[in-house]
Amino acid sequence: MTLFLALLPIIWLIVGFVLLKLPGHICCSIGLAVTIIVAMIGSWHMSIGNAAWATLEGAANAIWPICIIVIAAIFVYNLTVKSGGMEIIKTNLASVSADRRIQVLIVAWGFGGFLEGVSGFGTSVAIPAAILVGLGFAPIEACIVCLLSNAPVAVFGAIGIPTITAANATGLDLFQLSADTVLQLAVLIVVCPIFMVRVVGKLKGVWGITLASGISFAVPAYLLARFAGPELTTLIGGVVSMAVTILLAKFTHKSVDPEYEMDGVEDARLKMKGISKGHMLQAWAPFGLVFVILFFTSSIFPAINGWLTNTFKSGIVLYPGTKPTTFKWINNPGVLIIIAGIIGGFVQKTSAKDMGRVFLGSIKQMLKSIITIVTIIAISKVMTRSGMIADIAAALAATGSVYPIFAPIIGGIGTFITGSVTSACALFSDLQNQTAAALGFNQSWLVAANGAGATVGKIISPQSIAMATAATGCVGSDGIIIRKAVIYCVIFLAFLAAVSFLGVIL
């Protein structure tokens, strides 16, 4: 009975999201109420005061830094749309190659990875998919390609929010957790472009550029995750991959196989003739400044990073009897992105008044997502502080040495249920952490396995598919897309289950 009660909040989320199809902010708000009630009346006997403190702790950790990063990332994206810069960026990318297979690598993989790193929350699926349809791709084909592109990198999306969330939930070292996560995903990052190209055609003639596109993403992603943390991993990985792919397309793939030639590229090239280099720089300015500011304030530059961290921080006790939680007020990706966005806005000649409107609009746009994030992290904190997570972990530990096989699958289920890698990491990271501790396994490795599985779950996440179909004009095709995409999800999760298992026994 104790185990059933401990699982009740998770059971509710499955029922609410999957069966009742409730929106996240409502489902998770009810879930928080269920969690508090169960924690108080169950065998844990949590007091109302401690339940309130745990809820406050979860809400505070969700708002700062996670929600501020969400708002900042969407602000920069919306600002680029408002200024017209996004249309120039789209035209720029569409003009590179007339080969549909190479366009998949540039638009869906490189640019999609970049958008995931900067803003996440569906933009990296919806925007590239819309561009591909504009170039002549079939809508369902474009949706599947972009869902695949998101699969191995979303755990580092929106300036690393999911991985930061996992580290905050468990107290594990952020750098080690980031490195373990990207290590488990490295092979998928390399081979994912191969699967994507195969969706639209044959690999004959593009093997080299396809492998180069994956490797040029994976290598910087691992180095950044290991030595600088998760914030820039997907962002810079996407930039490097996009740059390498474009250079190879221009210099080694000048001729195009007639079978894969597209008509939409000529229109894009004509438009490019009317766009000056100055306008091109203005269009990319906000994203470029995000990259520069985050890079030079990262741990790669310890003097700047240390000064910003140590000078502008506060320690606040959020739960009785625990150590103060440190809040970084300036050296926070969200604050730094907002600064970059404002400077970029002025470069794009956007008025302060318009930027204010875009910022407020971004908050309004993301309000339901913010409520979802706050409540689901509060659920996790209440479950942890009450001892519910410990009881679930003890039950899972009964699976013994085979448990690591299930770690990424649990993460994948979490994303399928909630539609969010961040939510899956918030919900299950501490569970994975405590189960690993009970079994004597490497805790960072299994928490990383949870995140890796969660990002693969995006392939068949109903929310991601809904955004893709809306962007490509094929609303109502969700079932077809799931049936086509599920095989990739199963293959990727099976691979991650093997990696997770081998990582703890070798």
C-alpha positions as CSV (number, residue, x, y, z in Angstrom):
1,M,0.0,0.0,0.0
2,T,2.9,2.4,0.8
3,L,4.4,1.9,-2.6
4,F,1.0,2.5,-4.3
5,L,0.6,5.7,-2.4
6,A,4.1,6.8,-3.3
7,L,3.4,6.2,-7.0
8,L,0.0,7.9,-6.9
9,P,1.3,11.4,-8.1
10,I,3.0,9.7,-11.0
11,I,-0.1,7.6,-11.7
12,W,-2.1,10.8,-11.7
13,L,0.2,12.4,-14.2
14,I,-0.2,9.4,-16.5
15,V,-4.0,9.5,-16.2
16,G,-4.1,13.3,-16.5
17,F,-1.8,13.7,-19.5
18,V,-2.4,10.5,-21.5
19,L,-6.0,9.5,-20.7
20,L,-7.7,12.8,-19.8
21,K,-5.4,14.9,-22.1
22,L,-5.3,17.8,-19.6
23,P,-3.0,20.7,-20.4
24,G,0.2,20.6,-18.4
25,H,-0.5,23.6,-16.1
26,I,-3.8,22.1,-14.9
27,C,-2.6,18.4,-14.7
28,C,0.5,19.3,-12.7
29,S,-1.3,21.7,-10.4
30,I,-3.7,19.0,-9.5
31,G,-0.8,16.6,-9.3
32,L,0.9,18.9,-6.7
33,A,-2.3,18.9,-4.6
34,V,-2.4,15.1,-4.8
35,T,1.2,14.8,-3.8
36,I,0.9,17.1,-0.8
37,I,-2.3,15.2,0.5
38,V,-0.7,11.8,0.0
39,A,2.5,13.0,1.8
40,M,0.5,14.2,4.7
41,I,-2.0,11.3,5.2
42,G,0.3,8.4,4.1
43,S,2.9,6.7,6.2
44,W,5.3,9.6,5.8
45,H,3.1,11.9,8.0
46,M,4.6,15.1,6.4
47,S,3.4,18.2,8.3
48,I,1.6,20.9,6.4
49,G,4.4,23.3,7.3
50,N,7.1,21.0,5.7
51,A,4.9,20.4,2.7
52,A,4.6,24.2,2.2
53,W,8.4,24.6,2.6
54,A,9.0,21.8,0.1
55,T,6.6,23.4,-2.4
56,L,8.3,26.8,-1.9
57,E,11.7,25.2,-2.4
58,G,10.5,23.6,-5.7
59,A,8.9,26.8,-6.9
60,A,12.0,28.9,-6.1
61,N,14.3,26.4,-7.9
62,A,12.0,26.3,-10.8
63,I,11.6,30.1,-11.2
64,W,15.4,30.8,-10.8
65,P,17.1,29.8,-12.9
66,I,14.9,27.6,-15.0
67,C,11.9,29.8,-15.8
68,I,14.0,32.9,-16.3
69,I,16.0,30.9,-18.9
70,V,12.7,29.9,-20.6
71,I,11.5,33.5,-20.8
72,A,14.8,34.8,-22.0
73,A,15.2,32.2,-24.7
74,I,11.7,32.8,-26.1
75,F,12.3,36.6,-25.8
76,V,15.3,36.4,-28.1
77,Y,13.5,34.2,-30.6
78,N,10.4,36.4,-30.6
79,L,12.6,39.5,-30.9
80,T,14.2,38.1,-34.1
81,V,10.8,37.3,-35.5
82,K,9.5,40.8,-34.7
83,S,12.5,42.5,-36.4
84,G,12.1,40.4,-39.5
85,G,15.5,38.8,-38.9
86,M,14.1,35.3,-38.7
87,E,12.8,35.6,-42.3
88,I,16.3,36.6,-43.5
89,I,17.8,33.7,-41.5
90,K,15.4,31.2,-43.1
91,T,16.2,32.6,-46.6
92,N,19.9,32.4,-45.9
93,L,19.7,28.7,-44.9
94,A,17.4,27.7,-47.7
95,S,19.7,29.2,-50.4
96,V,22.7,27.0,-49.6
97,S,22.1,23.8,-51.5
98,A,19.5,22.4,-53.9
99,D,20.0,18.9,-52.6
100,R,17.1,18.0,-50.4
101,R,19.3,15.6,-48.3
102,I,21.8,18.3,-47.6
103,Q,19.0,20.7,-46.7
104,V,17.9,18.2,-44.1
105,L,21.4,18.4,-42.6
106,I,21.6,22.2,-42.6
107,V,18.0,23.2,-41.7
108,A,16.7,20.3,-39.5
109,W,20.0,19.1,-37.9
110,G,22.4,22.1,-37.7
111,F,19.9,25.0,-37.4
112,G,17.4,22.8,-35.5
113,G,20.2,22.0,-33.0
114,F,21.1,25.6,-32.7
115,L,17.4,26.6,-32.1
116,E,17.1,23.9,-29.5
117,G,20.2,25.1,-27.7
118,V,19.0,28.7,-27.7
119,S,15.3,28.5,-27.1
120,G,14.0,24.9,-27.1
121,F,10.3,24.3,-26.2
122,G,9.2,23.3,-29.7
123,T,10.8,26.0,-31.7
124,S,13.5,23.6,-32.9
125,V,10.9,21.3,-34.4
126,A,8.3,23.8,-35.7
127,I,10.6,26.3,-37.4
128,P,12.8,23.9,-39.3
129,A,9.8,21.8,-40.3
130,A,8.1,24.9,-41.7
131,I,11.2,25.9,-43.7
132,L,11.5,22.4,-45.2
133,V,7.8,22.5,-46.3
134,G,8.5,25.8,-47.9
135,L,11.3,24.2,-49.8
136,G,9.0,21.5,-51.2
137,F,9.2,18.7,-48.6
138,A,6.1,16.7,-47.8
139,P,4.6,17.9,-44.5
140,I,4.7,14.4,-42.8
141,E,8.2,13.8,-44.0
142,A,9.4,17.2,-42.7
143,C,7.8,16.5,-39.3
144,I,9.5,13.2,-38.9
145,V,12.9,14.6,-39.9
146,C,12.6,17.4,-37.4
147,L,11.4,15.1,-34.6
148,L,14.4,12.9,-35.2
149,S,16.8,15.9,-35.2
150,N,15.6,16.8,-31.7
151,A,16.0,13.3,-30.3
152,P,19.7,13.2,-29.2
153,V,20.1,16.9,-28.2
154,A,17.0,18.2,-26.4
155,V,18.5,17.3,-23.0
156,F,20.8,20.3,-23.5
157,G,18.1,22.5,-24.9
158,A,17.2,26.0,-23.9
159,I,20.7,26.7,-22.5
160,G,20.9,23.3,-20.8
161,I,17.7,23.5,-18.7
162,P,16.9,19.8,-18.5
163,T,20.4,18.9,-17.3
164,I,20.6,21.8,-14.9
165,T,17.2,20.7,-13.5
166,A,18.6,17.1,-13.0
167,A,21.7,18.4,-11.2
168,N,19.6,20.7,-9.0
169,A,17.2,17.8,-8.1
170,T,20.0,15.5,-7.1
171,G,22.9,17.6,-6.0
172,L,25.2,15.9,-8.4
173,D,28.2,17.6,-10.0
174,L,26.8,19.5,-13.1
175,F,29.9,19.1,-15.2
176,Q,30.2,15.3,-14.6
177,L,26.5,14.8,-15.2
178,S,26.7,16.8,-18.4
179,A,29.7,14.8,-19.6
180,D,28.0,11.4,-18.7
181,T,24.9,12.5,-20.6
182,V,26.6,13.5,-23.8
183,L,28.8,10.4,-23.6
184,Q,25.8,8.2,-23.6
185,L,24.2,10.1,-26.5
186,A,27.4,10.5,-28.5
187,V,26.8,7.6,-30.9
188,L,23.2,8.7,-31.5
189,I,24.4,12.3,-32.2
190,V,26.8,10.9,-34.9
191,V,24.3,8.5,-36.5
192,C,21.1,10.6,-36.2
193,P,21.8,12.6,-39.4
194,I,22.0,9.2,-41.2
195,F,18.5,8.2,-40.1
196,M,17.3,11.7,-41.1
197,V,18.7,11.5,-44.6
198,R,17.3,8.0,-45.1
199,V,13.8,9.4,-44.4
200,V,14.1,11.6,-47.5
201,G,16.3,9.5,-49.8
202,K,19.4,7.4,-50.2
203,L,22.8,8.1,-48.7
204,K,24.7,7.5,-52.0
205,G,26.8,10.5,-52.7
206,V,26.2,12.2,-49.3
207,W,27.8,9.6,-46.9
208,G,30.8,11.9,-46.2
209,I,28.9,15.1,-45.5
210,T,26.3,13.2,-43.4
211,L,28.9,11.7,-41.1
212,A,30.8,15.0,-41.0
213,S,27.5,16.7,-39.9
214,G,27.1,14.3,-37.0
215,I,30.7,14.2,-35.9
216,S,31.1,18.0,-36.0
217,F,28.1,18.2,-33.7
218,A,29.2,15.4,-31.3
219,V,32.8,16.5,-30.7
220,P,32.3,20.1,-29.6
221,A,29.2,19.0,-27.7
222,Y,31.2,16.5,-25.6
223,L,34.1,19.0,-25.0
224,L,31.7,21.7,-23.9
225,A,29.6,19.4,-21.7
226,R,32.8,18.1,-20.0
227,F,34.7,21.4,-19.5
228,A,32.0,24.2,-19.6
229,G,28.8,22.6,-18.5
230,P,25.5,22.0,-20.4
231,E,24.6,25.6,-21.3
232,L,26.4,25.8,-24.6
233,T,26.5,22.1,-25.6
234,T,23.7,22.0,-28.1
235,L,23.9,25.6,-29.1
236,I,27.6,25.4,-30.2
237,G,27.3,21.9,-31.4
238,G,24.5,23.0,-33.8
239,V,26.6,26.1,-34.9
240,V,29.7,24.0,-35.7
241,S,27.7,21.3,-37.5
242,M,25.8,23.9,-39.5
243,A,29.1,25.6,-40.5
244,V,30.9,22.4,-41.4
245,T,27.9,21.2,-43.5
246,I,27.5,24.5,-45.3
247,L,31.2,24.6,-46.2
248,L,31.2,21.0,-47.4
249,A,28.0,21.7,-49.4
250,K,29.5,24.7,-51.1
251,F,32.9,23.2,-51.9
252,T,32.4,19.5,-52.4
253,H,28.8,19.1,-53.5
254,K,28.4,21.7,-56.2
255,S,26.5,19.3,-58.5
256,V,23.2,17.9,-57.4
257,D,21.7,14.5,-58.1
258,P,18.6,15.3,-60.2
259,E,16.5,12.9,-58.2
260,Y,17.0,15.1,-55.1
261,E,17.0,18.5,-56.6
262,M,14.6,21.1,-55.2
263,D,12.9,24.1,-56.9
264,G,12.4,26.3,-53.8
265,V,16.2,27.0,-53.5
266,E,16.3,29.2,-56.6
267,D,13.6,31.5,-55.1
268,A,15.7,31.7,-51.9
269,R,18.8,32.5,-53.9
270,L,17.0,35.3,-55.8
271,K,15.8,36.8,-52.4
272,M,19.4,36.6,-51.1
273,K,20.6,38.9,-53.8
274,G,18.4,41.7,-52.3
275,I,19.8,41.2,-48.8
276,S,22.9,43.1,-47.9
277,K,25.6,41.8,-45.6
278,G,24.6,44.4,-43.1
279,H,21.1,43.1,-42.9
280,M,22.4,39.6,-42.7
281,L,24.5,40.5,-39.6
282,Q,21.6,42.3,-38.0
283,A,19.4,39.3,-38.5
284,W,21.9,37.0,-36.7
285,A,22.9,39.6,-34.1
286,P,20.8,38.5,-31.1
287,F,21.8,34.8,-31.5
288,G,25.4,35.7,-32.1
289,L,25.5,37.9,-29.0
290,V,23.9,35.0,-26.9
291,F,26.7,32.8,-28.1
292,V,29.5,35.4,-27.3
293,I,28.2,36.4,-23.9
294,L,27.5,32.9,-22.7
295,F,30.8,31.7,-24.0
296,F,32.9,34.4,-22.3
297,T,31.1,34.2,-19.0
298,S,31.3,30.4,-18.9
299,S,33.8,28.4,-16.8
300,I,36.1,28.4,-19.8
301,F,37.0,31.9,-18.5
302,P,37.3,31.4,-14.7
303,A,38.2,35.0,-13.9
304,I,35.0,36.4,-15.4
305,N,32.8,33.5,-14.4
306,G,34.1,33.5,-10.8
307,W,33.8,37.3,-10.4
308,L,30.2,37.3,-11.7
309,T,29.2,34.3,-9.6
310,N,30.8,35.3,-6.3
311,T,30.0,39.0,-6.4
312,F,26.3,38.7,-7.3
313,K,24.9,35.8,-5.4
314,S,22.7,35.0,-2.3
315,G,22.3,32.0,-0.1
316,I,18.8,31.4,1.0
317,V,17.5,28.5,3.2
318,L,14.4,27.1,1.5
319,Y,13.7,24.1,3.6
320,P,14.2,23.8,7.4
321,G,17.5,22.1,8.4
322,T,19.1,22.2,5.0
323,K,22.0,24.2,3.6
324,P,21.3,27.5,1.9
325,T,20.5,27.3,-1.8
326,T,22.7,29.6,-3.8
327,F,21.1,32.0,-6.3
328,K,23.3,33.6,-9.0
329,W,21.7,36.9,-9.9
330,I,23.9,37.9,-12.9
331,N,25.9,34.8,-13.9
332,N,22.6,33.1,-14.8
333,P,22.0,32.1,-18.4
334,G,18.6,33.7,-18.4
335,V,19.8,37.1,-17.3
336,L,22.8,36.9,-19.7
337,I,20.5,36.0,-22.6
338,I,18.1,38.9,-21.8
339,I,21.1,41.2,-21.9
340,A,22.2,39.7,-25.2
341,G,18.7,40.0,-26.5
342,I,18.4,43.7,-25.6
343,I,21.8,44.6,-27.2
344,G,20.8,42.5,-30.3
345,G,17.5,44.3,-30.4
346,F,19.2,47.7,-30.6
347,V,21.5,46.3,-33.3
348,Q,18.3,45.3,-35.2
349,K,17.0,48.9,-34.6
350,T,14.1,47.7,-32.5
351,S,12.9,50.4,-30.1
352,A,13.0,49.9,-26.3
353,K,9.2,50.1,-26.3
354,D,8.8,47.3,-28.8
355,M,11.4,45.2,-26.9
356,G,9.4,45.7,-23.7
357,R,6.2,44.5,-25.5
358,V,8.0,41.5,-26.9
359,F,9.4,40.6,-23.4
360,L,5.9,40.9,-21.8
361,G,4.4,38.9,-24.7
362,S,7.0,36.2,-24.2
363,I,6.1,35.9,-20.5
364,K,2.4,35.7,-21.4
365,Q,3.2,33.1,-24.2
366,M,5.1,30.9,-21.7
367,L,2.9,31.4,-18.7
368,K,1.3,28.0,-18.8
369,S,4.6,26.3,-19.4
370,I,6.0,28.2,-16.4
371,I,3.2,27.0,-14.2
372,T,3.8,23.5,-15.4
373,I,7.5,23.7,-14.6
374,V,7.0,25.2,-11.2
375,T,4.4,22.7,-10.1
376,I,6.2,19.6,-11.5
377,I,9.4,20.6,-9.7
378,A,7.4,21.3,-6.6
379,I,5.9,17.7,-6.9
380,S,9.4,16.3,-7.1
381,K,10.6,18.3,-4.0
382,V,7.6,17.2,-1.9
383,M,8.1,13.6,-2.9
384,T,11.8,13.8,-2.1
385,R,11.4,15.6,1.3
386,S,8.6,13.4,2.4
387,G,10.4,10.2,1.7
388,M,8.1,9.0,-1.1
389,I,11.0,8.9,-3.6
390,A,13.1,6.9,-1.2
391,D,10.4,4.2,-1.0
392,I,9.9,4.0,-4.8
393,A,13.7,3.8,-5.1
394,A,13.9,0.9,-2.6
395,A,11.2,-1.0,-4.6
396,L,13.1,-0.4,-7.9
397,A,16.3,-1.6,-6.3
398,A,14.7,-5.0,-6.0
399,T,15.3,-5.4,-9.8
400,G,19.0,-5.6,-8.9
401,S,21.8,-5.6,-11.5
402,V,19.4,-5.3,-14.5
403,Y,18.0,-1.9,-13.3
404,P,20.3,0.2,-15.5
405,I,18.5,-1.2,-18.5
406,F,15.3,0.5,-17.4
407,A,16.8,3.9,-16.4
408,P,16.6,5.5,-19.9
409,I,13.2,3.9,-20.5
410,I,11.8,5.6,-17.4
411,G,13.2,8.9,-18.7
412,G,11.6,8.3,-22.1
413,I,8.2,7.5,-20.6
414,G,8.5,10.7,-18.5
415,T,8.8,12.8,-21.7
416,F,6.1,10.9,-23.4
417,I,3.8,11.6,-20.5
418,T,4.6,15.2,-19.8
419,G,5.9,16.3,-23.2
420,S,8.9,17.9,-21.7
421,V,12.5,16.7,-21.2
422,T,12.8,19.2,-18.4
423,S,9.7,17.8,-16.6
424,A,11.0,14.2,-17.0
425,C,14.3,15.2,-15.5
426,A,12.5,17.0,-12.6
427,L,10.2,14.1,-12.0
428,F,12.6,11.2,-12.1
429,S,16.2,12.4,-11.6
430,D,16.2,12.0,-7.9
431,L,14.4,8.7,-8.2
432,Q,17.3,7.4,-10.4
433,N,19.8,8.9,-8.1
434,Q,18.5,7.2,-5.0
435,T,17.9,3.9,-6.8
436,A,21.5,4.0,-8.1
437,A,22.8,4.7,-4.5
438,A,20.7,1.8,-3.1
439,L,22.2,-0.5,-5.7
440,G,25.8,0.8,-5.4
441,F,25.9,2.0,-9.0
442,N,27.4,5.3,-10.4
443,Q,24.7,7.8,-9.6
444,S,25.7,10.4,-12.2
445,W,25.6,7.7,-14.9
446,L,22.1,6.6,-14.2
447,V,20.8,10.1,-13.8
448,A,22.4,10.9,-17.1
449,A,20.7,7.7,-18.5
450,N,17.4,9.2,-17.4
451,G,18.1,12.4,-19.3
452,A,19.3,10.6,-22.3
453,G,16.2,8.5,-22.4
454,A,14.0,11.5,-21.8
455,T,15.4,13.4,-24.8
456,V,14.8,10.3,-27.1
457,G,11.2,10.3,-25.8
458,K,10.7,13.6,-27.7
459,I,10.4,11.7,-30.9
460,I,6.9,10.5,-30.0
461,S,5.9,13.2,-27.6
462,P,2.3,14.2,-28.5
463,Q,3.1,17.9,-27.7
464,S,6.1,17.9,-30.0
465,I,4.1,16.2,-32.8
466,A,1.3,18.7,-32.3
467,M,3.7,21.6,-32.8
468,A,5.2,20.0,-35.9
469,T,1.9,19.4,-37.5
470,A,0.6,22.9,-36.8
471,A,3.8,24.4,-38.3
472,T,3.6,22.3,-41.5
473,G,-0.2,22.4,-42.0
474,C,-0.9,18.7,-41.5
475,V,-3.0,18.9,-38.4
476,G,-4.7,15.6,-37.8
477,S,-1.8,13.5,-39.0
478,D,-0.5,12.9,-35.5
479,G,-1.3,9.1,-35.6
480,I,0.5,8.6,-38.9
481,I,3.5,10.4,-37.6
482,I,3.6,8.4,-34.4
483,R,3.4,5.1,-36.2
484,K,6.3,6.1,-38.5
485,A,8.4,7.7,-35.7
486,V,7.9,5.1,-33.0
487,I,10.4,2.6,-34.6
488,Y,13.2,5.2,-34.3
489,C,12.2,5.8,-30.6
490,V,12.4,2.1,-29.9
491,I,15.8,1.7,-31.6
492,F,17.3,4.6,-29.8
493,L,15.9,3.6,-26.4
494,A,17.2,0.0,-26.9
495,F,20.6,1.4,-27.7
496,L,20.6,3.7,-24.6
497,A,19.5,0.8,-22.4
498,A,22.5,-1.2,-23.5
499,V,24.8,1.8,-23.0
500,S,23.4,2.4,-19.5
501,F,23.8,-1.2,-18.5
502,L,27.4,-1.5,-19.9
503,G,28.3,1.7,-18.2
504,V,27.7,0.4,-14.7
505,I,29.1,-3.1,-15.1
506,L,32.3,-2.3,-17.0
